[in-house]
Amino acid sequence: MAQNIKGITIEIGGNTTKLQDALKGVDKQIYGLNADLKDLDKALKLDPSNTELLKQKYDVLERSIDATKERLNALKEAQKKLGDYSSLTEEQKSQYNALSGEIAKTESNLKSMQDQLHQ
């Protein structure tokens, strides 16, 4: 998920940490929640009128949205820490662009989940 941003270093709470390490927990949470959503969608196909399954799906979807927002904030913070694009080295510009791509993907995923929630 965050392969394009491998090796970018950011400072979080005074500790220098690779961004990938900083996102590891939230990415693991998102992955687990997405697996739960797939299972619930399969169950709902078999029994679309099951209100308990529907409630569970929306609960998982809300938690997934929260985790995705957390990931998005971490990516944006990392990009912000790189500074102004025009003053970056070529390597930093490459990292900045990789972060931009990850931010765009994460925003797209977030919008998709929010659309599902409001269906």
N, C-alpha and C positions, 0 to 999 in steps of 0.2 A: 504494500500500500504506500509506504513512504520510501521506496527504493530510490527515487530520483533525488532525494534530499539527503542521502547518506553523506556523512562527513561534515555537515554544516554544524558549527559550534555556536551555541547561544549561552547566555548567562541567565539562569533562573534562580532567584533567591540568593544570589551571591555565589552559587556554585556553577562552574563551567561544565556543561553537559552537552553531549551530542543531541541534536534535535530528535534523532531517531529514538534515543533512549528516553527522552522526555515524553515522546508520544507512545511509547511501547504499551503502557498501561491502558491508555484511552483507546488505542487501536485494538487491543485485545478485548476490551469491553465492547466496542462497536462490533467486532467480528462475532462475538458470542450472541449479542442482541440480534444481529442480522440472521444468524442461524435459528434463533428462537422465532423470529418473524416468518422465516420460510416454513418452519414446522407448523406454526399457527395458520398460515395461508393454506397449506395442504389440508389441515383439519377443517378449515372453514369451507373448502371446496366440497368436502364430503357432507358437511352439515352447515350450510350457510345461515340458517336461522338460529344457531346456537349463540345466544347473547353472552354467555360466559366466555366463550372463545373470543368473541368480538371485543369484549371488555379487556381480556388479557392482551389481545393484539394492540389495542390502543395504549395500554399501559407500557408495553414493551417499546412501542413506537415513540412514545414520549421520552422514555429513558434513552433511546437511541438518538433522538434529536438533541437531548441535553449533552450527551457524550460527543456528538458531532460538532456542536457549538464549542465545546471545550477544545476539541482538536483544531477547529478553525481559529480560535483565539490564539492558541499556541503558535500556529503557523504564521499568523499575522504579526504576532509579537516578534518572532524570529526574523521575519522580513524587515520589520521596523528597526530592529537592532543592527541590521546590516548598514542602515543609513541611506543617504541620498544616492540614487542610482548613478547619477552623473559623476560622483566622486569615487565610485568603486573600481577596484582592479578588475581585470578580465575574469579571473577566477571567481571573485565575489559577484560579478554580474551573472555569471553562469549559475551560481547558487541562488541569487535573487530570482532569476528566471525559473529555476526549478521550483522554488517556493511559490511563485506566481501560478504555475501549473497546478501544484497541489492545492492551493487556495481555491482555484477555479473548480477543480474536481470536487472538493469538499463542499463548496457553496452549492454546486449542482446537486450533490447527494442530499444536502440539507433541504433544499427546495423540494426535491422529490418526496422526501419523507413528510415534510410539512403539507404537501398536496395530498398525500395519502391520508394524513390525519384529518384533513378537512373534507374528505369525500363523504 
